[in-house]
Amino acid sequence: MKDKIPTPDQTNQALLGNKDTSANTQRNQIIALINKYQSRNTPEFREHGIMQPASRILELKERGHKIEKVLETYIDGTGKIHQRVARYYFANNPPANDHQSEEAA
């Protein structure tokens, strides 16, 4: 019986289900999440257990990943409005303009 090679989506799903909280795992999860959803913001990363996404993004950028951000208005589950929340995406694949955002400096 041949070993089946997992598809990229299967690999991403396994990675996203990983309970490890090491920085390395979180960096890999960030890549998987951006690949899956095109972009993610800070609260969305935190929903996946990545508590300091800005730090992990900086580490990824230092490793050569071309990750950009826009700042947006975000309304949390309690109805509170948060201004200038970072939404991250790969530079070659900007997010759709379906949310309020302002270009980050």
C-alpha positions, 0 to 999 in steps of 0.5 A: 500500500502506497503512503498517501501524500497529504494535500496542502489543505490537509496539511493546513488543517492538521497544523491549525488543529495543533495545540502546541503554542511554540513560536515556531508552530504559531509562525506556521499557523499564521502562514496557514491561516493567511493561505486559507483565508487570504488575510487575518486580523489580530483578533482572528489570530487570537481566536486560533491561540496566537496571542502575540501575532505582531511578534510572530509576523515580525519574525516571519518578515525577518525570515523573508516572508512578504507580509503587509498590513492594513489598519481597519475598524473592528467591532468585537463580540461585545459591540465595542469598536476598535480603531486601527486593528491590523489585518495581515496579508501576503504582499502579492495577494492583498485582501478584498476591499470588503471591510473598512480599512486605511493603509498602514504607514 
